[in-house]
Amino acid sequence: MEIYAGFLEHTDYHVGLLIDALADLEVLDDTLIYYIFGDNGASAEGTPQGTFNEMIPINGLGHLETRSFCRRTSTSSAHPQPTTITP
């Protein structure tokens, strides 16, 4: 968590510099700022429905994990809980 908090502080500082520069250039009022902050953007195995096992997409079997499969398996007591790679 400390690393994540440090990253947030660093990002916030630099976004502030960008906004200050836009204000100095007198274009801030004409600028739309769209700030997206996600923590899983670089995850190659994450899919729109998440993944039950992170090795499935890596091994080329991601098409087997449909939305209904993930729903069915995550509520079944016979299966382990899904990984934290969820949408």
C-alpha positions as CSV (number, residue, x, y, z in Angstrom):
1,M,0.0,0.0,0.0
2,E,2.9,2.4,0.7
3,I,4.1,2.0,-2.9
4,Y,0.6,2.6,-4.3
5,A,0.2,5.7,-2.1
6,G,3.6,7.0,-3.2
7,F,2.6,6.5,-6.9
8,L,-0.7,8.4,-6.2
9,E,1.2,11.3,-4.7
10,H,3.7,11.4,-7.5
11,T,0.9,11.3,-10.1
12,D,-1.1,14.0,-8.3
13,Y,1.9,16.3,-8.2
14,H,2.6,15.9,-12.0
15,V,-1.1,16.3,-12.9
16,G,-1.0,19.5,-10.9
17,L,2.1,20.7,-12.9
18,L,0.2,20.0,-16.1
19,I,-2.9,22.0,-14.9
20,D,-0.6,24.9,-13.8
21,A,1.1,24.9,-17.3
22,L,-2.3,25.0,-19.0
23,A,-3.4,27.9,-16.8
24,D,-0.1,29.7,-17.6
25,L,-0.8,29.3,-21.3
26,E,-4.3,30.6,-20.8
27,V,-5.9,27.5,-22.3
28,L,-7.2,25.8,-19.2
29,D,-10.7,27.1,-19.7
30,D,-10.7,25.5,-23.2
31,T,-9.3,22.2,-22.0
32,L,-11.2,19.1,-21.0
33,I,-9.2,17.0,-18.6
34,Y,-10.2,13.3,-18.5
35,Y,-8.3,11.7,-15.6
36,I,-8.6,7.9,-15.6
37,F,-6.9,6.1,-12.7
38,G,-6.9,2.4,-12.8
39,D,-4.7,-0.1,-11.0
40,N,-5.0,-3.0,-13.4
41,G,-4.4,-1.4,-16.8
42,A,-1.2,-3.4,-17.6
43,S,-2.7,-6.7,-16.7
44,A,-2.5,-8.9,-19.8
45,E,-4.6,-11.7,-18.3
46,G,-7.6,-9.5,-17.2
47,T,-10.6,-9.8,-19.5
48,P,-13.9,-8.0,-19.5
49,Q,-15.4,-10.6,-17.2
50,G,-12.2,-11.2,-15.2
51,T,-10.5,-14.5,-14.9
52,F,-11.0,-17.5,-12.7
53,N,-7.4,-18.7,-13.1
54,E,-4.8,-16.3,-14.4
55,M,-3.0,-19.1,-16.3
56,I,-6.0,-19.8,-18.5
57,P,-5.7,-16.7,-20.8
58,I,-1.9,-17.0,-20.7
59,N,-2.1,-20.5,-22.1
60,G,-4.5,-19.4,-24.9
61,L,-7.6,-20.8,-23.4
62,G,-9.3,-17.5,-22.5
63,H,-12.2,-18.2,-24.8
64,L,-13.3,-21.0,-22.4
65,E,-13.9,-18.6,-19.5
66,T,-17.2,-17.1,-20.6
67,R,-19.2,-14.8,-18.4
68,S,-21.6,-17.6,-17.4
69,F,-18.7,-19.9,-16.6
70,C,-17.1,-17.3,-14.3
71,R,-20.5,-16.7,-12.6
72,R,-21.2,-20.4,-12.2
73,T,-17.7,-21.3,-10.9
74,S,-17.4,-18.4,-8.5
75,T,-20.6,-19.4,-6.7
76,S,-19.9,-23.1,-6.6
77,S,-18.5,-24.4,-3.3
78,A,-16.8,-27.2,-5.2
79,H,-14.3,-24.8,-6.8
80,P,-11.7,-22.5,-5.2
81,Q,-12.4,-18.8,-5.2
82,P,-11.4,-16.9,-8.3
83,T,-8.3,-14.9,-8.5
84,T,-8.3,-11.2,-7.7
85,I,-8.1,-10.3,-11.4
86,T,-11.6,-9.2,-11.9
87,P,-13.1,-6.4,-14.0
